[in-house]
Structures are given as structure tokens and as C-alpha cells.
Amino acid sequence: MPFLAHFGIGLATKRFFPQIPLWALLISTMVLDILFNIFIFAFWPSHGLFMAAVWSASAMLITVLITTLLNSKKTQNTQNFYVSMIIGLLVFSHWVLDFIGWPGGLPLLFNDSLTIGLGVFSTWFGALAMEIGIFLPGLAIYIHYIIKIKKIKVIDDHSSEIES
């Protein structure tokens, strides 16, 4: 399954949650595929709705633990929870995009359960439209954010030189 749309979601998220590193956002959008490739040889399903919810909750818990250990007194517990919630939602966003695109659908529970999905990737046009239609706006939002941050930094640097 192509991954540009997943990365588009991660890139766009950086604009709204600048405190989270970009690498963490991008990896979060791909956790289900990473786990799928690890567990495929063990015949352990990881792409169904139920397992997507389990992996999302697991990612939230792991993020809370890591951010609490790294930022024990620097940040409040509510910010650690907030960051973990975003990471968990990004993990789950992978399932949402796969639900829209996956030909043949995704299982609700495990591999032998009922499958659901819209199957946009059943045609090359649908696949291209979805991938480009999500990635390019996500990239544009990210680039706009980076340009805005650089302008603010230049203005702040210039202001400090004038004051000196």
C-alpha cells in the first residue's frame, strides 16, 4: 500500500502540534505497516479495526511513559497526555486511510472477520487521486508552517540586534 497519504497526514500535523518532533509524527502514521511487516510471518493480524485501536492505545501509553521519563519536571502531565493522544490518533489515522483506500476492505476484528472499506485504490486513478490529494496539501501545510517559523525567527533576531 502506498504511503504518501500517510506521510501527508504526519506533515500537516506538525503545523498544529509543533512541540512533537516531525520524525515521531511520520513514524506514528506508519506504525500499523511497520507492525504488519513484523507480524506477517507470525500470522498475527495488525491491520484490522480492533488491532488498530489496540496499537493506538499502546502507542499512547508508550508515549506517556517516554514523555514522562524525559520531561519529568519540565512539563506538566497534561501536556504529556496531550502529546500521547496525538500520537495515538496518528497511529489510528493509518487505519482510516487504509479503510478508504484498501481494495477488498479491512477486517473488523481479525483476518477471518467481516471486512469493510471503500476500495478507492481499486483503480489507478483512485489511488493517484487519494495519494496526491492528501500528500500535497499536507506538504503545503508543512512548508507554510516552516516558512512562517523562519520569518518569525528572522524578525526576532532582527529585533534583538536593534535593541542591542
Secondary structure per residue as TSV (DSSP state, phi and psi in degrees):
chain	resnum	aa	ss	phi	psi
A	1	M	-	360.0	127.4
A	2	P	-	-57.9	156.8
A	3	F	-	-119.8	-0.6
A	4	L	H	-60.1	-41.6
A	5	A	H	-62.5	-39.7
A	6	H	H	-62.0	-44.3
A	7	F	H	-66.2	-33.7
A	8	G	H	-59.8	-40.2
A	9	I	H	-64.6	-44.5
A	10	G	H	-63.3	-42.0
A	11	L	H	-63.7	-44.9
A	12	A	H	-64.6	-34.9
A	13	T	H	-63.1	-32.2
A	14	K	H	-57.7	-35.4
A	15	R	H	-63.8	-35.3
A	16	F	H	-91.7	-19.4
A	17	F	-	-134.5	69.8
A	18	P	T	-65.5	-19.0
A	19	Q	T	-73.3	-15.0
A	20	I	S	-93.9	128.2
A	21	P	-	-59.4	143.3
A	22	L	H	-58.5	-40.5
A	23	W	H	-59.3	-38.2
A	24	A	H	-67.6	-38.4
A	25	L	H	-65.7	-44.7
A	26	L	H	-68.3	-42.3
A	27	I	H	-63.9	-39.3
A	28	S	H	-58.9	-38.1
A	29	T	H	-69.9	-17.2
A	30	M	H	-110.3	4.7
A	31	V	H	-56.1	-42.7
A	32	L	H	-62.9	-39.2
A	33	D	H	-70.4	-38.2
A	34	I	H	-60.8	-48.3
A	35	L	H	-65.2	-38.1
A	36	F	H	-58.6	-45.7
A	37	N	H	-69.0	-28.8
A	38	I	H	-74.6	-46.4
A	39	F	H	-88.9	-5.0
A	40	I	G	-60.8	-33.9
A	41	F	G	-76.2	-20.2
A	42	A	G	-95.5	3.8
A	43	F	T	57.0	34.9
A	44	W	-	-98.4	115.7
A	45	P	-	-69.9	141.6
A	46	S	-	-137.7	-2.6
A	47	H	S	-107.0	2.0
A	48	G	S	-77.7	165.6
A	49	L	H	-59.5	-45.4
A	50	F	H	-61.2	-49.0
A	51	M	H	-68.4	-32.2
A	52	A	H	-61.5	-39.8
A	53	A	H	-66.6	-40.3
A	54	V	H	-63.9	-46.7
A	55	W	H	-66.3	-36.4
A	56	S	H	-64.2	-45.2
A	57	A	H	-64.3	-38.7
A	58	S	H	-63.6	-42.9
A	59	A	H	-63.3	-39.0
A	60	M	H	-62.2	-46.1
A	61	L	H	-63.5	-46.6
A	62	I	H	-61.4	-41.2
A	63	T	H	-65.1	-41.3
A	64	V	H	-60.0	-45.4
A	65	L	H	-63.2	-45.9
A	66	I	H	-65.7	-47.0
A	67	T	H	-67.2	-32.2
A	68	T	H	-68.2	-41.5
A	69	L	H	-68.0	-41.6
A	70	L	H	-76.0	-33.4
A	71	N	T	-119.2	42.2
A	72	S	T	-49.8	-47.3
A	73	K	T	-115.7	-5.0
A	74	K	T	-78.0	-36.0
A	75	T	S	-126.4	164.7
A	76	Q	-	-82.2	158.7
A	77	N	H	-63.6	-30.5
A	78	T	H	-65.5	-35.8
A	79	Q	H	-69.2	-37.8
A	80	N	H	-61.2	-42.6
A	81	F	H	-65.4	-41.2
A	82	Y	H	-59.9	-47.4
A	83	V	H	-62.9	-43.3
A	84	S	H	-65.0	-34.3
A	85	M	H	-64.4	-42.0
A	86	I	H	-63.2	-44.8
A	87	I	H	-60.6	-45.5
A	88	G	H	-61.2	-41.0
A	89	L	H	-66.3	-36.3
A	90	L	H	-66.2	-39.7
A	91	V	H	-59.9	-45.0
A	92	F	H	-69.7	-29.2
A	93	S	H	-59.0	-27.2
A	94	H	H	-60.9	-44.4
A	95	W	H	-63.7	-41.1
A	96	V	H	-59.8	-46.9
A	97	L	H	-65.8	-38.9
A	98	D	H	-66.9	-34.5
A	99	F	H	-59.5	-42.1
A	100	I	H	-69.4	-42.1
A	101	G	H	-96.9	-32.6
A	102	W	-	-60.1	119.9
A	103	P	T	-69.8	132.6
A	104	G	T	90.1	-11.0
A	105	G	-	86.6	170.8
A	106	L	E	-116.7	147.1
A	107	P	E	-69.9	145.0
A	108	L	S	-71.4	-45.5
A	109	L	S	-109.8	-82.9
A	110	F	S	-123.8	-174.1
A	111	N	T	-57.4	-32.9
A	112	D	T	-92.0	4.1
A	113	S	S	-88.3	176.6
A	114	L	-	-55.4	137.0
A	115	T	E	-107.7	145.5
A	116	I	E	-135.3	153.6
A	117	G	-	163.7	160.6
A	118	L	-	-92.6	-22.9
A	119	G	-	69.9	31.5
A	120	V	G	-58.6	-30.8
A	121	F	G	-78.1	6.7
A	122	S	G	-67.6	-21.9
A	123	T	S	-121.0	152.6
A	124	W	H	-64.5	-35.5
A	125	F	H	-66.1	-42.3
A	126	G	H	-62.2	-42.6
A	127	A	H	-63.4	-46.5
A	128	L	H	-64.9	-44.7
A	129	A	H	-62.6	-41.7
A	130	M	H	-69.3	-47.7
A	131	E	H	-61.7	-52.3
A	132	I	H	-70.8	-38.1
A	133	G	H	-66.2	-20.8
A	134	I	H	-102.6	-40.1
A	135	F	H	-66.4	-48.4
A	136	L	H	-62.9	-45.1
A	137	P	H	-63.0	-38.7
A	138	G	H	-61.7	-43.0
A	139	L	H	-64.5	-42.2
A	140	A	H	-62.6	-42.3
A	141	I	H	-62.4	-42.5
A	142	Y	H	-65.3	-46.0
A	143	I	H	-63.1	-42.5
A	144	H	H	-59.3	-41.8
A	145	Y	H	-62.7	-45.3
A	146	I	H	-63.7	-44.1
A	147	I	H	-62.5	-42.6
A	148	K	H	-61.7	-44.5
A	149	I	H	-63.4	-42.1
A	150	K	H	-65.7	-38.2
A	151	K	H	-64.3	-42.5
A	152	I	H	-63.2	-41.8
A	153	K	H	-64.3	-41.3
A	154	V	H	-64.4	-43.1
A	155	I	H	-63.9	-43.7
A	156	D	H	-63.2	-41.9
A	157	D	H	-63.9	-41.5
A	158	H	H	-66.5	-40.1
A	159	S	H	-63.4	-40.9
A	160	S	H	-68.4	-31.0
A	161	E	H	-70.4	-37.3
A	162	I	H	-67.2	-40.2
A	163	E	H	-67.9	-27.5
A	164	S	-	-74.0	360.0
